[in-house]
């Protein structure tokens, strides 16, 4: 079973559509620049999670990612991956973005397993460089 989330939006206002497209294009360009800058530092294995656990103020947790596993492909330029990391999270953190410096991917926090002390992401999409 795969734990995947896709979101789709629609609007009748063309100005909103144009603005969202431009912002998304800017995000993509910044993402690609940061990949070029930090992919060589993937060995640092820095991982951080930004969450609003318990409905309180924003919390940022730092640690290291442990492993990345490819679970399939999505079109020609993306692959589906899951990551394992030691970053501590509180209950209620599921769905929080998980960022790993140097990894060209986007993942969300899924579950913490107390027995091995690790956390696991849902399947994320990784751009194939």
Backbone bond lengths (Angstrom), bond angles and torsions (degrees), N, CA, C in turn:
res aa  C-N    CA-C-N  psi(-1)  N-CA   C-N-CA  omega(-1)  CA-C   N-CA-C  phi
1 X - - - 1.441 - - 1.532 108.82 -
2 X 1.312 116.55 139.28 1.459 121.58 177.98 1.522 109.80 -106.26
3 X 1.301 116.19 141.73 1.452 123.17 177.47 1.517 106.27 -105.73
4 X 1.340 117.00 93.53 1.465 122.18 -172.74 1.522 109.54 -128.59
5 X 1.323 116.63 144.49 1.457 121.85 176.63 1.521 109.18 -130.66
6 X 1.315 116.81 124.97 1.458 122.35 174.40 1.520 107.52 -120.59
7 X 1.322 116.57 139.61 1.457 120.25 -179.86 1.526 109.55 -121.20
8 X 1.320 114.99 141.65 1.458 121.08 178.73 1.526 107.85 -135.62
9 X 1.314 115.97 139.17 1.451 121.42 -179.40 1.522 109.46 -124.67
10 X 1.313 116.55 155.08 1.462 120.54 173.26 1.521 109.65 -140.16
11 X 1.326 114.58 150.84 1.458 120.91 178.50 1.525 109.18 -150.86
12 X 1.297 115.77 155.65 1.468 121.12 175.77 1.522 110.43 -100.72
13 X 1.313 117.27 -6.42 1.460 121.90 -178.18 1.529 108.89 -92.21
14 X 1.320 117.34 108.25 1.468 121.58 -176.83 1.522 112.82 -63.73
15 X 1.336 117.89 -29.57 1.470 119.35 179.77 1.533 110.52 -67.64
16 X 1.337 117.01 -37.59 1.465 120.32 176.74 1.525 109.35 -65.88
17 X 1.325 115.82 -43.03 1.466 120.14 178.90 1.529 110.92 -59.34
18 X 1.327 116.69 -44.61 1.469 120.97 -179.38 1.536 110.47 -64.72
19 X 1.318 117.15 -44.17 1.461 121.38 179.97 1.528 111.06 -62.72
20 X 1.328 116.56 -45.95 1.465 119.71 179.38 1.525 111.51 -63.78
21 X 1.314 117.53 -39.14 1.454 121.07 178.21 1.529 110.33 -62.62
22 X 1.343 117.41 -45.34 1.468 121.42 179.77 1.526 111.17 -63.26
23 X 1.337 117.14 -42.08 1.467 120.44 179.75 1.531 110.35 -65.87
24 X 1.324 116.35 -40.45 1.453 120.23 178.59 1.530 110.82 -65.36
25 X 1.320 116.91 -39.64 1.466 121.18 177.19 1.530 110.57 -64.00
26 X 1.329 117.20 -40.56 1.469 121.56 177.61 1.533 110.13 -64.10
27 X 1.340 116.43 -44.74 1.465 120.65 177.98 1.526 110.39 -57.96
28 X 1.325 117.13 -44.97 1.465 121.74 179.66 1.538 110.47 -60.34
29 X 1.328 117.52 -44.19 1.469 121.37 -179.75 1.528 111.52 -64.00
30 X 1.319 117.19 -43.16 1.469 120.84 178.17 1.532 109.83 -65.37
31 X 1.347 117.12 -40.85 1.461 121.90 178.12 1.524 109.93 -59.08
32 X 1.325 117.82 -45.80 1.466 121.51 -178.96 1.539 111.26 -66.14
33 X 1.335 117.17 -38.39 1.470 119.91 177.48 1.524 110.68 -64.72
34 X 1.339 117.10 -42.02 1.464 119.18 -179.65 1.527 110.91 -68.52
35 X 1.328 117.29 -34.29 1.469 119.50 175.75 1.517 110.87 -61.87
36 X 1.336 115.87 -45.34 1.461 119.66 179.69 1.524 110.51 -60.86
37 X 1.322 116.49 -34.08 1.456 121.24 -176.69 1.528 112.55 -78.72
38 X 1.353 117.50 -36.88 1.457 120.49 -169.16 1.525 116.00 -113.10
39 X 1.325 119.40 -7.57 1.456 120.16 -178.73 1.521 111.36 -58.80
40 X 1.313 116.74 -35.68 1.466 120.08 179.35 1.526 111.67 -69.05
41 X 1.332 117.30 -13.07 1.465 120.73 -179.50 1.522 111.92 -100.72
42 X 1.337 117.34 14.50 1.467 120.34 -177.85 1.527 111.81 -58.88
43 X 1.321 117.78 -23.48 1.463 120.60 178.76 1.529 112.08 -66.56
44 X 1.333 116.74 -20.30 1.463 119.90 176.94 1.528 110.56 -64.23
45 X 1.315 116.64 -28.99 1.460 124.65 175.44 1.528 113.80 57.49
46 X 1.328 118.24 27.32 1.457 121.57 178.36 1.524 109.68 -69.74
47 X 1.321 115.73 133.16 1.457 122.40 -178.85 1.527 107.83 -131.68
48 X 1.333 117.26 138.52 1.463 119.57 174.76 1.519 110.94 -141.61
49 X 1.325 114.52 150.40 1.459 122.54 -178.19 1.514 108.14 -128.99
50 X 1.320 116.42 130.94 1.463 122.54 176.52 1.522 106.89 -107.94
51 X 1.342 116.86 122.27 1.470 119.72 -176.98 1.522 111.12 -142.96
52 X 1.314 113.91 165.81 1.464 123.00 174.83 1.531 107.26 -121.85
53 X 1.315 116.25 57.19 1.467 121.04 -178.46 1.517 110.55 -58.68
54 X 1.293 116.33 146.44 1.464 123.43 177.19 1.527 112.31 62.15
55 X 1.341 118.28 12.23 1.462 121.14 -179.80 1.517 112.96 70.28
56 X 1.313 117.78 21.54 1.471 121.25 -178.52 1.523 110.02 -101.63
57 X 1.317 116.35 -159.79 1.453 121.27 -178.26 1.525 111.13 -66.48
58 X 1.302 115.03 162.24 1.465 121.75 -179.03 1.520 110.33 -61.91
59 X 1.345 115.65 135.95 1.453 121.70 176.89 1.517 108.77 -123.03
60 X 1.323 116.91 139.36 1.460 122.01 177.28 1.523 107.48 -119.66
61 X 1.330 115.96 123.91 1.463 122.08 179.53 1.515 109.29 -112.23
62 X 1.331 117.03 136.28 1.459 122.57 -179.48 1.524 110.21 -119.13
63 X 1.321 115.62 144.61 1.457 121.98 172.92 1.526 108.03 -170.95
64 X 1.322 117.12 -143.39 1.467 122.30 -177.93 1.520 110.22 -127.87
65 X 1.340 115.45 147.26 1.462 116.51 170.35 1.511 107.43 -87.11
66 X 1.319 115.91 147.98 1.456 122.60 -172.77 1.519 111.57 -100.91
67 X 1.341 116.35 -43.54 1.459 119.59 -173.80 1.515 110.24 -155.82
68 X 1.325 114.74 157.26 1.463 122.23 175.03 1.516 107.13 -134.14
69 X 1.332 116.86 131.19 1.452 121.84 -178.53 1.522 109.09 -123.61
70 X 1.332 116.44 129.71 1.464 120.68 175.69 1.525 108.16 -84.03
71 X 1.339 115.67 128.16 1.466 120.24 -178.00 1.527 112.58 -113.06
72 X 1.331 117.78 1.16 1.463 120.73 178.22 1.509 111.40 160.92
73 X 1.317 115.73 -177.21 1.460 121.83 178.89 1.518 110.31 -118.85
74 X 1.320 114.89 154.58 1.453 122.29 177.13 1.517 106.42 -133.53
75 X 1.299 116.63 106.50 1.455 123.16 -175.05 1.525 109.25 61.28
76 X 1.323 117.83 -160.71 1.469 120.28 -174.97 1.522 113.52 -90.65
77 X 1.321 117.97 -22.60 1.470 118.57 -173.36 1.531 113.54 -113.52
78 X 1.338 117.79 9.63 1.458 120.14 178.99 1.524 110.05 -132.37
79 X 1.333 115.31 149.44 1.457 119.49 170.74 1.524 108.11 -128.84
80 X 1.317 115.76 153.46 1.457 121.47 -179.85 1.525 107.96 -95.01
81 X 1.324 116.07 127.85 1.464 120.91 -177.58 1.527 110.76 -133.27
82 X 1.324 115.17 158.80 1.463 123.02 170.95 1.519 106.40 -125.84
83 X 1.324 116.61 145.59 1.456 119.64 178.66 1.528 110.32 -122.13
84 X 1.318 114.12 153.82 1.455 123.50 175.67 1.525 106.53 -117.67
85 X 1.326 117.01 138.86 1.468 119.86 -175.63 1.522 109.62 -150.38
86 X 1.331 114.82 157.97 1.465 120.40 -177.70 1.524 112.60 -99.72
87 X 1.303 117.67 8.09 1.462 122.49 -178.67 1.525 110.14 -65.07
88 X 1.327 116.81 126.12 1.465 120.93 -179.25 1.521 110.94 -70.73
89 X 1.325 115.76 141.21 1.462 121.58 176.32 1.519 108.92 -135.75
90 X 1.315 115.26 157.49 1.467 120.84 176.18 1.522 108.99 -98.04
91 X 1.332 117.14 158.41 1.463 118.95 172.63 1.537 108.88 -55.58
92 X 1.299 116.63 140.14 1.460 120.71 -177.85 1.512 112.68 96.64
93 X 1.343 117.84 4.39 1.465 121.66 -179.17 1.518 113.44 -89.83
94 X 1.321 117.90 -5.60 1.466 120.04 -178.57 1.528 110.17 -56.32
95 X 1.325 114.76 135.44 1.458 120.51 -179.13 1.516 113.63 93.62
96 X 1.326 117.30 -11.10 1.469 120.34 178.91 1.528 109.69 -68.57
97 X 1.331 117.62 142.84 1.466 119.68 178.86 1.527 112.20 -66.45
98 X 1.333 115.26 137.15 1.460 122.75 177.05 1.528 106.34 -111.17
99 X 1.312 116.94 121.47 1.464 121.05 -179.38 1.519 109.53 -117.90
100 X 1.325 115.55 133.75 1.465 121.57 178.44 1.527 108.07 -124.79
101 X 1.321 115.97 121.19 1.457 121.28 -177.92 1.523 109.69 -60.66
102 X 1.324 115.96 126.30 1.448 121.51 177.44 1.513 115.03 91.71
103 X 1.330 117.75 -8.92 1.464 119.82 177.03 1.525 109.00 -97.20
104 X 1.322 117.51 124.55 1.468 120.47 -178.11 1.524 111.28 -81.90
105 X 1.332 116.37 65.68 1.460 118.38 -175.08 1.515 111.28 -151.83
106 X 1.304 114.69 167.33 1.451 122.19 174.25 1.516 108.55 -130.61
107 X 1.323 117.20 124.94 1.454 122.24 -178.49 1.521 109.44 -132.14
108 X 1.320 116.36 161.73 1.461 122.89 173.62 1.517 108.71 -121.43
109 X 1.326 115.01 146.23 1.462 120.58 178.90 1.524 109.67 -66.69
110 X 1.330 116.08 137.64 1.461 120.69 -179.92 1.519 112.16 -115.42
111 X 1.336 116.72 -58.97 1.469 118.73 -172.11 1.528 110.98 -153.13
112 X 1.321 115.58 150.90 1.464 122.39 172.37 1.521 107.52 -110.67
113 X 1.320 116.11 132.86 1.464 121.45 178.93 1.530 107.71 -107.43
114 X 1.315 116.74 111.15 1.469 120.57 -176.36 1.518 112.64 -63.87
115 X 1.339 118.08 -33.95 1.463 120.33 -174.42 1.525 112.75 -63.48
116 X 1.338 117.88 -34.67 1.467 119.13 179.32 1.533 112.58 -109.06
117 X 1.336 117.03 -2.60 1.459 120.73 176.86 1.518 114.54 71.55
118 X 1.333 117.28 15.49 1.461 120.79 -177.61 1.522 111.33 -112.99
119 X 1.317 115.01 159.89 1.457 123.08 174.78 1.514 108.60 -113.48
120 X 1.318 115.45 155.43 1.457 121.32 -176.98 1.520 110.13 -130.27
121 X 1.321 116.08 144.86 1.453 121.36 178.16 1.520 110.48 -96.20
122 X 1.330 115.44 165.53 1.450 120.22 167.03 1.528 106.60 -76.24
123 X 1.301 116.94 174.85 1.468 120.17 177.18 1.517 108.47 -67.20
124 X 1.322 116.14 129.13 1.453 122.42 177.16 1.518 110.10 -114.65
125 X 1.311 114.65 166.76 1.455 120.53 179.57 1.516 109.07 -104.68
126 X 1.313 116.44 127.35 1.462 122.70 -178.24 1.518 110.00 -115.65
127 X 1.304 115.47 126.88 1.464 120.51 177.61 1.521 108.97 -72.58
128 X 1.324 117.15 129.75 1.460 121.81 179.11 1.515 108.25 -83.18
129 X 1.310 116.28 113.99 1.476 121.21 -177.94 1.500 112.01 -75.44
